Amino acid sequence: MSAPVPSGSRNARRERLVGLLVLGVALVLLVSSVTWFASDQAAVGIGQLVLGVVLAGVGGFLVRRSARN
């Protein structure tokens, strides 16, 4: 049986995992946005870039916040 984990570190671990997931989604959006520009749909590409940058900021914030706990 494993030792009980304090609630603070459990929340930090969860925040780190969610942050890394959001960073992964942001990376996929940023890398794949090139295909929209190549197919002459720049508006979709710009929207995808904006969403990717926002998600990267949120993911980075969560990862940094979990490291402080």
Buried (B, 14 or more C-beta within 10 A) or exposed (E): EEEEEEEEEEEBEEBBEBBBEBBEBBBEBBEEBEEBBEEEEEEEBEBBBEBBEEBBEBBBEBBEEBEEE
